[in-house]
Amino acid sequence: MVEVPEDVDGFSHLIEHIQDAVVGFELVGSEPEVRWVNKSFVDLFGYSRDQIVNAPLNKYIVPEWLRREAATLDKRTDDGEVNYQRVQRQTFDGLQEFLYRGIPYDSDRVDGFAVYTPLTKVSRQERQVQVLNRVLRHNLRNQVTVIEGNVERLIARLDRSDDRTDEIATDARESISNLRNLSEEVGQIHQILGRPPTGDNRVDLMAVLDDTVEEFRKKYPSSVIKTDIPPTLCVRASSDIRTAVEELVENAVEHNPADQSHIWIYTQPVVEDEWIDLVIDDDGPTIPKSERKVIADGAEITSHQHGSGLGLWLAKWTVEKSGGQLLIGESSLGGNKLRIRLQTFD
C-alpha cells in the first residue's frame, strides 16, 4: 500500500487505485523529491517504488530539453499555485503525453501532489481523425465529381432501346449521390463534434420540429407526416439538435420504399417530466438488430456488425453532445421507433 500523509490517510485506498499516476513530493531547494507514488505511476512510467521514492522526480521523468518548463511548473507549485498543462514526460518506454496537474499541499511530509493523466493515445487518435477527415473528404469529393462526369458520358453512349439502360443509369446515379452524401455527413460530424459548446443551451424543441416538418412535407409531398406536440417545449440542448431531428425524419422518409410513407411524431414525458422523449415512428423497413446494437447499445464494431451509413451516427453523436440519448426500437406502425431523450428546461 502506498504511504500517504496521515492527514489524508482516508484517501489512500482511492489514490492507490485510480488510473491517474499520482506522486507526493517534497520541494528540496525548489526541486521535487518523491516521497511516495501510487500503483498507476509505477505502471505508466515503468519505475519501481524502490527506484523512484526519495529520488529527484525530474531526473527520472523530465527530458533535459524540457527541464526549463518543469522548473516553471515547480516554481508555481512552490508559490502555492495549482498548475494545469499538457506535458511530455519520459517513461520507461519513451516520451508520452500527459495532462499534468501540480497541486500544492502544506504538510510535514509533502509539499504537493503531481497528477498525470495519459493523453498520448487520445492525442494521436484526434490527430489521425483530423488527417483522415480532411484527406478523405477532399479526395472523395474530387473523385465523385470525376466519376459522375464519366458515368454521364458513358450513359449517353448506351443503347437507349435496351430496357436495362435506364436501370443502369439510375443505379449509377444513386451510388454517386450516396457517395456525395457520405462525404457531406462526414463534414457535418466533424463540424458538430469539433464545435465548442455555447453558454446558452436552452432550445425550443417544438420550434425546431415545426420547421423540420414543414420542410419535409414540401420536400416529400407524398409522405404523410403527422404530429402530436405541444406549442412550446424548452429542453437543454445545443443548437445542433436540429441536425439530429432532420436526420431522423429524413431517414424515416428516404429509407421507406413504399409510394407513401407514414411518420408520426409526438412527445412522451420521462421521469416525472424532468426528461422528455421526442418520438419518431415510421412504417418503413426496420433497422437491423445488429446495427441497432452497435449504434444504440455500444456493441463492438466488426467487419460483420457495423452501421450501414453515417446518418444515425450523426444523429446519435449530436444528441449526446446535447446531454441526451438516442434510443432505437420497433414501432407499432411496423417500422422504427426513434427516441431523442433530452432534459427539460425549467
NORKA-V128157 format. One record per residue. N is the residue number from 1. RES is the residue in three letters. PHI is phi in whole degrees, -180 to 180 (* if undefined). OMEGA is omega in whole degrees, -180 to 180 (999 if undefined). Layout:
BEGIN
N	RES	PHI	OMEGA
N	RES	PHI	OMEGA
END
This chain:
BEGIN
1	MET	*	179
2	VAL	-65	177
3	GLU	-89	179
4	VAL	-120	177
5	PRO	-55	-175
6	GLU	-58	-175
7	ASP	-76	172
8	VAL	-122	-175
9	ASP	-61	178
10	GLY	-63	-180
11	PHE	-102	-174
12	SER	-62	-180
13	HIS	-66	179
14	LEU	-64	-177
15	ILE	-62	-178
16	GLU	-68	-171
17	HIS	-111	176
18	ILE	-73	-175
19	GLN	-82	175
20	ASP	-76	175
21	ALA	-79	-178
22	VAL	-125	179
23	VAL	-125	169
24	GLY	-98	-175
25	PHE	-132	173
26	GLU	-115	178
27	LEU	-84	180
28	VAL	-116	-175
29	GLY	61	-179
30	SER	71	177
31	GLU	-104	180
32	PRO	-75	173
33	GLU	-112	-173
34	VAL	-73	174
35	ARG	-111	172
36	TRP	-164	176
37	VAL	-138	176
38	ASN	-93	-176
39	LYS	-63	-179
40	SER	-64	176
41	PHE	-64	179
42	VAL	-60	-178
43	ASP	-69	-174
44	LEU	-78	-176
45	PHE	-95	175
46	GLY	85	178
47	TYR	-102	179
48	SER	-75	177
49	ARG	-63	179
50	ASP	-62	179
51	GLN	-73	-165
52	ILE	-98	-176
53	VAL	-67	-178
54	ASN	72	177
55	ALA	-107	175
56	PRO	-64	-176
57	LEU	-62	-175
58	ASN	-65	179
59	LYS	-61	-176
60	TYR	-92	-169
61	ILE	-118	-179
62	VAL	-113	176
63	PRO	-61	-176
64	GLU	-55	-176
65	TRP	-75	178
66	LEU	-112	-177
67	ARG	-65	-180
68	ARG	-64	177
69	GLU	-60	-179
70	ALA	-63	179
71	ALA	-64	177
72	THR	-63	179
73	LEU	-65	179
74	ASP	-64	179
75	LYS	-64	178
76	ARG	-62	178
77	THR	-62	179
78	ASP	-62	179
79	ASP	-86	178
80	GLY	87	180
81	GLU	-96	174
82	VAL	-88	-177
83	ASN	-107	171
84	TYR	-134	-179
85	GLN	-165	170
86	ARG	-77	-178
87	VAL	-137	170
88	GLN	-106	-179
89	ARG	-133	-178
90	GLN	-82	173
91	THR	-114	180
92	PHE	-64	-179
93	ASP	-103	180
94	GLY	113	-179
95	LEU	-71	175
96	GLN	-135	179
97	GLU	-97	-179
98	PHE	-136	163
99	LEU	-91	-176
100	TYR	-99	170
101	ARG	-127	175
102	GLY	-105	-172
103	ILE	-122	179
104	PRO	-65	178
105	TYR	-151	-175
106	ASP	-99	176
107	SER	-150	-179
108	ASP	-72	-172
109	ARG	-108	179
110	VAL	-134	177
111	ASP	-105	180
112	GLY	178	178
113	PHE	-121	171
114	ALA	-115	-179
115	VAL	-118	-177
116	TYR	-122	175
117	THR	-104	-177
118	PRO	-66	-179
119	LEU	-124	-172
120	THR	-55	-177
121	LYS	-64	-179
122	VAL	-65	-178
123	SER	-63	180
124	ARG	-64	180
125	GLN	-65	178
126	GLU	-60	-179
127	ARG	-66	180
128	GLN	-62	179
129	VAL	-65	179
130	GLN	-61	-180
131	VAL	-65	-179
132	LEU	-61	-180
133	ASN	-61	-177
134	ARG	-68	-177
135	VAL	-67	-176
136	LEU	-66	-179
137	ARG	-63	-180
138	HIS	-63	-179
139	ASN	-67	-179
140	LEU	-64	179
141	ARG	-60	-178
142	ASN	-64	-178
143	GLN	-68	178
144	VAL	-63	179
145	THR	-62	179
146	VAL	-65	-179
147	ILE	-61	-178
148	GLU	-61	180
149	GLY	-63	-179
150	ASN	-69	179
151	VAL	-64	-180
152	GLU	-64	178
153	ARG	-67	178
154	LEU	-68	179
155	ILE	-62	-179
156	ALA	-63	-179
157	ARG	-93	-179
158	LEU	-70	178
159	ASP	-73	-177
160	ARG	-69	179
161	SER	-79	179
162	ASP	-76	-177
163	ASP	-61	-176
164	ARG	-86	-177
165	THR	-60	-179
166	ASP	-64	179
167	GLU	-65	179
168	ILE	-63	-179
169	ALA	-62	180
170	THR	-63	180
171	ASP	-62	-179
172	ALA	-65	-179
173	ARG	-66	179
174	GLU	-66	179
175	SER	-65	177
176	ILE	-64	179
177	SER	-63	179
178	ASN	-63	178
179	LEU	-64	179
180	ARG	-65	178
181	ASN	-64	179
182	LEU	-61	178
183	SER	-62	-180
184	GLU	-66	179
185	GLU	-66	176
186	VAL	-60	178
187	GLY	-63	179
188	GLN	-62	180
189	ILE	-60	-179
190	HIS	-62	-179
191	GLN	-67	-176
192	ILE	-68	-178
193	LEU	-71	-179
194	GLY	-89	-178
195	ARG	-79	-179
196	PRO	-67	180
197	PRO	-66	179
198	THR	-99	-178
199	GLY	-70	-177
200	ASP	-91	-179
201	ASN	-117	178
202	ARG	-102	-177
203	VAL	-130	173
204	ASP	-83	-175
205	LEU	-63	-178
206	MET	-71	176
207	ALA	-65	177
208	VAL	-62	-177
209	LEU	-67	178
210	ASP	-58	-180
211	ASP	-64	-178
212	THR	-66	-179
213	VAL	-63	179
214	GLU	-61	-180
215	GLU	-63	-175
216	PHE	-79	173
217	ARG	-66	177
218	LYS	-73	-177
219	LYS	-72	-179
220	TYR	-128	-175
221	PRO	-63	-180
222	SER	-80	-180
223	SER	-82	177
224	VAL	-103	-179
225	ILE	-115	-180
226	LYS	-108	180
227	THR	-132	173
228	ASP	-140	-172
229	ILE	-134	177
230	PRO	-72	-178
231	PRO	-65	177
232	THR	-142	176
233	LEU	-159	-178
234	CYS	-89	-180
235	VAL	-130	174
236	ARG	-84	-177
237	ALA	-165	173
238	SER	-84	179
239	SER	-64	179
240	ASP	-71	-179
241	ILE	-60	176
242	ARG	-58	180
243	THR	-61	-180
244	ALA	-64	-180
245	VAL	-62	180
246	GLU	-61	-177
247	GLU	-64	-178
248	LEU	-73	177
249	VAL	-66	179
250	GLU	-64	178
251	ASN	-60	-179
252	ALA	-66	-179
253	VAL	-81	-170
254	GLU	-71	-178
255	HIS	-94	177
256	ASN	-104	-177
257	PRO	-76	-178
258	ALA	-68	178
259	ASP	-64	180
260	GLN	-133	178
261	SER	-89	180
262	HIS	-120	-179
263	ILE	-133	179
264	TRP	-122	-177
265	ILE	-119	-178
266	TYR	-154	180
267	THR	-118	176
268	GLN	-138	178
269	PRO	-72	179
270	VAL	-133	175
271	VAL	54	174
272	GLU	51	174
273	ASP	69	177
274	GLU	-75	177
275	TRP	-127	-179
276	ILE	-135	174
277	ASP	-103	166
278	LEU	-94	-172
279	VAL	-105	177
280	ILE	-121	179
281	ASP	-100	175
282	ASP	-141	-179
283	ASP	-114	-180
284	GLY	-88	178
285	PRO	-61	-179
286	THR	-75	176
287	ILE	-68	-179
288	PRO	-54	-178
289	LYS	-59	180
290	SER	-63	179
291	GLU	-72	178
292	ARG	-63	-179
293	LYS	-64	-179
294	VAL	-69	-173
295	ILE	-79	-173
296	ALA	-93	-173
297	ASP	-107	177
298	GLY	75	178
299	ALA	-65	-177
300	GLU	-65	177
301	ILE	-85	178
302	THR	-129	179
303	SER	-67	-180
304	HIS	-105	-177
305	GLN	-133	-178
306	HIS	-162	177
307	GLY	-74	-179
308	SER	-84	179
309	GLY	-163	-177
310	LEU	-106	-176
311	GLY	-58	-180
312	LEU	-70	176
313	TRP	-65	178
314	LEU	-59	179
315	ALA	-64	-178
316	LYS	-59	-176
317	TRP	-68	177
318	THR	-67	178
319	VAL	-64	-179
320	GLU	-65	176
321	LYS	-64	177
322	SER	-89	180
323	GLY	78	-178
324	GLY	-112	-177
325	GLN	-144	174
326	LEU	-104	179
327	LEU	-117	-177
328	ILE	-124	177
329	GLY	-143	-180
330	GLU	-108	-175
331	SER	-93	174
332	SER	-68	176
333	LEU	-78	179
334	GLY	105	-179
335	GLY	-114	-175
336	ASN	-105	172
337	LYS	-118	-179
338	LEU	-108	-178
339	ARG	-117	169
340	ILE	-101	-177
341	ARG	-101	-177
342	LEU	-133	178
343	GLN	-81	179
344	THR	-75	-178
345	PHE	-109	-180
346	ASP	-68	999
END
